[in-house]
Amino acid sequence: MISVSCIIPAYNEALRIGNVLDAVSRHPLLSEIIVVDDHSSDGTAELAQRQGVTVIRLPGNRGKSRAVAEGIAAATGSHLLLLDADLVGLTADDITSLVQPVRQQQADVTISLRHNSPLPWRIIGLDYISGERVFARAMVAARLDELRSLPHFGLEVWLNQIWIAQHVRIRVVKWSRVISPYKAAKMGWLRGLRADAAMMRDIFRTISLREALRQILTLLRRRRA
């Protein structure tokens, strides 16, 4: 039977990470919870420690890709569950729905489709940059230096490249009650707009627009296979 390590990269999410930790703490399908604090200044790490989970503190703000790489390096499970720290409405049942298809060998990997994913992704039934995923640690364990060198938000499209190359079977799991707050709601519209622009810049520093389109089409075909 597989064992699942949950990795939660977090930066200044003290107001929201508690809900995520409530959903994963003591979950019977998870063997460990690792929060990687990306040099937060709002007490995120202290809050996570009070929940009794493993906390890794980065010495500076290194970005999501680096935070996840350090979490993977510390993980002991055969499989990984990646979760964003700001999810609203997440429950233990949602965790089960994402993990079970892999545990039951119905899919090699799973990826969430949140209630407020961008409309085009909800129409096609796939959010190719969703941060909530389950997959085998062996898929990436030998490539952590490569992951560490990615732009701050290059993680998801990098994972897609690996999944496509390895011809994985994909299950999209719809989370009808889970949302990820828009950056404008968390930071104000101007800072949120800048943060969204920075994220898109990082994605397209990692892959081209043409490659992004190829990823979407290929992942859709693998999902339907």
Number of C-alpha atoms within 10 A of each C-alpha: 6 13 16 24 24 25 28 27 26 27 24 18 21 20 14 16 23 18 17 20 23 14 16 23 17 14 16 9 18 21 18 20 24 22 26 28 31 24 21 19 12 13 16 25 25 13 18 22 14 8 12 11 17 16 21 19 16 16 10 10 15 16 22 26 22 27 27 26 24 22 25 23 12 14 21 15 19 15 25 25 25 22 23 18 26 25 19 16 16 22 18 17 13 19 21 16 15 23 25 15 19 21 19 11 10 13 19 18 25 25 24 27 25 23 16 16 21 12 11 10 17 15 10 11 17 25 22 22 22 18 19 21 22 28 24 18 19 12 13 17 14 11 11 16 13 13 23 20 12 19 21 21 22 26 23 18 21 18 18 18 16 13 22 16 9 10 12 17 20 24 25 22 20 18 21 13 13 19 17 17 13 16 16 15 10 13 13 11 13 11 14 16 15 14 15 15 12 15 16 14 15 17 23 18 14 20 15 11 12 9 14 19 12 14 19 19 15 16 25 19 12 16 18 11 9
